């Protein structure tokens, strides 16, 4: 297949990290997909991967409601408020899969977790709202997959986990303690601990299939 989005496709040691994000575009975004259908079951998208090319997004949007189903073909220029433009700054495979209540369900494939963090930061820099719904990676030994479903984690738990990772709470040796997290979140230490523990239990239960 030649060159992939990650460079040389002959590098068989790389197991891609796949993430499903729920992304609400910024208020100043004029994305035609959102204007076309607030809820779309399927979005087929074609975006130039070469930044030197004209940044035009071509989409097929299939929307359903109780009355009917219709398909629209959309072509629009990508500007600085477009989530696709923000993602294009990073080495990834990025695609919009559907629209849910005015937010995009986005699939992203990256080689490293740091790249995914960079994409999320870039999206938030344009005032998009981002939450992680699912994370998967292949295993080296048998090409099997494990999945972590994060959809049951609350926004407050997610905020605490993101901050804990950012400040090094999970590093060894630990770079930040509960007191630091509590100060940043302006809540008590026990509240931080409760949010982190609840998120951790949810993730572990998802991992073992409970």
N, C-alpha and C positions, 0 to 999 in steps of 0.2 A: 504493500500500500504506500510505500515511500515515506515521505515526511508526514508526521501527525502534528496535532496542535502542541505536542510536547517535544517536538524535535524528532530525533531519530527513532523510528518505530521498531528498530532492531534491539532496542534496550528492553530486554525481557525481564529485568530485575524490578521494574517499576510496577507496583500495584496501585492503580488509581484509587483515589478517594472520591466518592460520589456523595453529593449533598443535595437535598431538596430544601429549598428556601421558600418562605412566603414573604414576598416583597411588595409593599405598598408604595407606589411611586410618589415623588414629592408633589406638593400641591400645585406647583407651577408647571408640572409636566402636561404636555398635550399629546400623550401617546394615543395613536389612533385605535389601538387594540382595546384600550379601556373605553374609549368613546363608542366603539362599535358594539361591544357586549360586556356588560358588567360581570356576567358569568358565562364563560366559554368552556366547552368540554374539551376541545382540541385546538391547539395553536401550532401550525406548522410554519417554521420560521427559516428564513435564509438571510444571513448577514455576512458581508464580506469579511474574511479574516485578515486581509491585508489592509493595514491602516492607511496605506497610500491610495487605496481605492476610494471611490465616492461612498460615503457612509449612508447607504440607503438600506432600510429594513423592508423586506418583502415577507408578507405573512398571509397564510390562509387561516381564517378564523371560523370555526364551526360552533355556532351558539344554539342552545336548546332552551325552550321554555315549555310550559304546559300546553301551549297552543300549537307550536310548530317548531321546526328546525330550519335554520338557514345558514348558508356558507358565504362568507365575504372574502374578497381578495384585496389586500391593503398594501400600498407602497408609500413609504414616507421617509423623509430625511431624518437622520438621528442627530440630536443636539445635545448640549451639555446636561440637560435635565433628564436625558434618557438613561434608563438603567443599563441598557445594552452598551452604551458608550462607556459607562463606568466599569463594567465587567471586561470590556475589550482592552483595558489597560493592563490586564493580567494574563498570564499564560494558563489558559483554561479552555474547556469546551463548555459553552454556555448556551442554554436554550430555554425558551418560555414554553411550558407544557400546557398550561390552562390559566384561566382567570377565575378567581373565587372572591365574590363580593368586593370587587374593585381592587383586589391584590393579585399579583402574579404568582403562580406556582412555578418556580424556576428550578431547573436541573443544572448542576454544575459538576464537572469532573476536573480534578486537579491532581497533581503529583504529590503535593505536600500540604499539610495542614496550614502552614504559614501563608500559602497562597490564598487559601479559602478565607483566612482572617483578613488578608489584604483586600479581597473582594468585598467582604462585608463592610470593612471600614470605608472603602470607596463609595459604596452605595449609601452609607450613612452620611458621608460628606456632602452628598447632593440632597440630603434631607429625606431620603427614602427610609421607610420603616422596614426592618429586616428581622425575621425570626427563623431559626433552624427547625425543620420538621423531621428530617431523617438523615442519617449518616451511615454509609456503607463502605466497606473496603474488601478487596479480595485477599485471600490468604496465600502465602507462598507455597505451602505443601501440596494442596489439593485443589486449588482454584475455587474453593468454596467461598461463600459470602457470609459475613455476619452483618446484622442490621441493628441499628439503635434508633428506636422511634422516640422522638422528643416532643411529639405533639401534646402529650399529657403534662408537660412541664409548664407551670404558670409563668406569666411575664415577670413577676417578682423573683421567682426562683431562677429564671433564665438570666435576669440582670445580675443576680448575686453570683451565679456560676461564671458568667463572662468576666466580671470584675475579679473574681478569685483567680481565674486563669491569667488574666492580664497582669495582676500584681504579684503573681508567683506563689499563691497560697498552696498550690498543688506541687510546687517544685520541691526537690530534695537536694540540699536543705531548704526548708520553707523560707520564702522571701517576705511573706506578709502573714500576719495572724488575724484572728477574728476581730481584734480591736481595731486594726487598720481598716478592715472591710466595713465594720460598723460605722466608723467615722465617715467613710466615703459615702455610704448609703444613708447616713443619718438615721440609723435604727440601733437597737440594742444588740449586744453580742449574742444573746440567746436567739434573737430573731434571725440574725445572719446564719447561725448554726442550724436553726430549724429549716430555713430555706435551702441551704446546701444539702443537708441530710435528706430532705424530701426529694430533691432533684436527683441525688445519687441513688436513692432507692428506686426511683422510677427508671433510671437508666439501667441499673443492674437487672431489674425485673424484665425490662425490654430485651436485654442481652440474652437472658436465659429462657426467654419465651413465656414468662408468666403473665 
